[in-house]
Amino acid sequence: MRITRAFDYTLRALMHMGKSPEGSVFMRSDLAKVISVPNSFLGKILQNLAKSGILISERGKKGGFRLSKLPHEICIYDVFIAVDGPLNINNCMDDKFECEAGCNCQATHMWKDIQDSLEAKLKTYTLADISKKDFCSAN
């Protein structure tokens, strides 16, 4: 399993926003330069985050994007879902997937257990947790 480029860019953008003073508004182009991501790709990401309620999009001369909640109220699992959709570490974890092995596949139980653990772990982190300047040195 690999984290998508969109999710990586999302975390970079949100971490930058999370370190800024509460209520800060960011223009897409400025944010793209600061975090070194393609402007157009970041635009799509920011729109998805606004649709999901993680960001607020403000129009007008001083418009841009801002966090909809405080960083400690934004769960990384929710960010993942907003960007990449449901977490399915294997095709058989997708409700729409029909495996020819059906109920006879013992690996399904393992994948379910691993996926549940990953979801639970992602739910323990908030934007505030990963926006700390000393996050890497804490490990």
Backbone torsions as a table, in degrees:
resi	resn	phi	psi	omega
1	MET	NA	137.0	178.8
2	ARG	-126.8	145.8	174.0
3	ILE	-77.2	135.3	-178.2
4	THR	-71.0	158.2	176.3
5	ARG	-61.2	-37.7	179.5
6	ALA	-60.9	-42.2	179.9
7	PHE	-69.0	-39.0	177.0
8	ASP	-60.8	-48.0	178.5
9	TYR	-62.5	-38.2	179.1
10	THR	-60.1	-48.3	-179.5
11	LEU	-62.9	-39.8	178.2
12	ARG	-60.6	-45.0	179.6
13	ALA	-65.1	-47.7	-177.3
14	LEU	-67.1	-36.2	177.7
15	MET	-63.6	-41.2	177.3
16	HIS	-62.6	-44.5	-180.0
17	MET	-65.5	-38.8	-178.0
18	GLY	-67.5	-24.8	179.0
19	LYS	-84.1	-12.0	-175.9
20	SER	-87.3	161.9	179.1
21	PRO	-57.7	146.3	-179.6
22	GLU	-53.7	135.2	178.4
23	GLY	85.4	0.1	179.5
24	SER	-60.7	139.2	179.1
25	VAL	-110.3	136.3	-175.6
26	PHE	-121.9	127.8	171.8
27	MET	-78.1	141.0	-177.4
28	ARG	-54.1	-47.8	-176.2
29	SER	-64.2	-39.3	178.1
30	ASP	-66.4	-43.9	179.6
31	LEU	-62.8	-41.9	179.3
32	ALA	-59.9	-40.2	179.1
33	LYS	-67.4	-45.1	-176.4
34	VAL	-62.9	-40.2	-176.7
35	ILE	-99.9	4.1	175.6
36	SER	57.9	56.2	174.4
37	VAL	-129.4	155.7	179.0
38	PRO	-61.0	130.9	-177.0
39	ASN	-56.4	-47.7	-176.3
40	SER	-66.9	-39.5	178.4
41	PHE	-65.3	-42.8	178.7
42	LEU	-62.6	-36.7	178.4
43	GLY	-57.9	-43.5	178.7
44	LYS	-65.1	-40.7	179.6
45	ILE	-63.4	-47.3	-178.0
46	LEU	-62.6	-38.4	177.1
47	GLN	-63.4	-42.3	177.4
48	ASN	-62.4	-40.2	179.0
49	LEU	-67.0	-34.4	176.8
50	ALA	-69.4	-41.6	178.3
51	LYS	-62.7	-33.7	-178.6
52	SER	-84.3	-6.1	176.9
53	GLY	90.0	5.4	178.7
54	ILE	-79.1	-34.7	176.3
55	LEU	-118.3	161.5	171.5
56	ILE	-115.8	130.4	177.9
57	SER	-96.6	124.4	-179.7
58	GLU	-113.5	127.4	-179.6
59	ARG	-89.9	166.5	174.5
60	GLY	106.7	-177.9	-174.8
61	LYS	-59.0	-38.6	179.6
62	LYS	-106.4	27.8	-177.3
63	GLY	-79.5	178.0	-179.1
64	GLY	154.6	-147.3	-178.9
65	PHE	-124.8	144.5	174.4
66	ARG	-143.0	159.4	178.4
67	LEU	-64.7	140.8	179.1
68	SER	-83.2	-17.8	-179.1
69	LYS	-138.5	172.7	173.9
70	LEU	-71.1	150.3	-177.4
71	PRO	-53.6	-34.6	-179.8
72	HIS	-74.2	-7.1	178.5
73	GLU	-101.0	-1.9	-178.6
74	ILE	-103.6	112.6	-177.8
75	CYS	-84.9	133.6	-178.2
76	ILE	-63.8	-32.6	175.9
77	TYR	-59.8	-44.1	179.2
78	ASP	-63.2	-36.4	177.0
79	VAL	-64.5	-44.6	179.0
80	PHE	-57.5	-48.2	-179.2
81	ILE	-61.3	-40.2	-179.9
82	ALA	-63.7	-33.8	-175.4
83	VAL	-92.4	-48.3	-172.7
84	ASP	-108.9	-3.3	-178.7
85	GLY	80.1	-168.7	-176.0
86	PRO	-57.0	142.4	178.3
87	LEU	-78.2	116.0	176.4
88	ASN	-134.3	101.4	-175.7
89	ILE	-75.2	-13.4	176.3
90	ASN	-147.3	152.9	-179.4
91	ASN	-53.3	-35.9	-175.9
92	CYS	-69.7	-10.0	177.2
93	MET	-86.4	-9.6	177.6
94	ASP	-85.2	125.4	-178.6
95	ASP	-58.4	-25.0	-177.7
96	LYS	-85.1	-11.6	-177.3
97	PHE	-84.2	132.8	177.2
98	GLU	-114.3	106.9	179.6
99	CYS	-84.1	137.5	179.3
100	GLU	-66.8	-20.8	178.2
101	ALA	-78.1	-23.2	177.9
102	GLY	57.8	-137.1	-177.2
103	CYS	-70.8	-12.9	-176.1
104	ASN	-80.3	-4.7	-177.8
105	CYS	-88.2	111.5	-179.9
106	GLN	-71.3	-23.1	-179.7
107	ALA	-65.1	-26.6	-179.5
108	THR	-56.6	-41.0	179.8
109	HIS	-64.1	-39.1	177.9
110	MET	-65.0	-48.2	-179.6
111	TRP	-60.8	-39.6	179.7
112	LYS	-63.4	-44.6	179.5
113	ASP	-62.3	-44.8	179.8
114	ILE	-64.6	-44.4	179.8
115	GLN	-63.3	-43.5	178.4
116	ASP	-60.8	-39.7	178.7
117	SER	-65.5	-42.1	179.4
118	LEU	-65.1	-44.1	177.1
119	GLU	-59.7	-46.1	-179.6
120	ALA	-61.0	-41.2	-179.7
121	LYS	-66.7	-44.5	178.4
122	LEU	-60.9	-31.3	179.8
123	LYS	-73.5	-13.7	179.7
124	THR	-84.7	-14.9	-178.3
125	TYR	-100.4	140.4	173.1
126	THR	-116.5	169.7	176.6
127	LEU	-60.7	-35.9	178.2
128	ALA	-61.9	-40.1	-179.9
129	ASP	-60.0	-45.9	-175.1
130	ILE	-88.5	-7.2	179.0
131	SER	-90.3	-6.5	179.6
132	LYS	-64.1	139.1	-178.4
133	LYS	-64.6	-28.4	-177.3
134	ASP	-101.3	19.4	-176.8
135	PHE	-56.7	-46.0	-177.9
136	CYS	-65.3	-36.6	-178.6
137	SER	-76.5	-10.8	-179.3
138	ALA	-79.2	-13.1	-177.2
139	ASN	-88.4	NA	NA
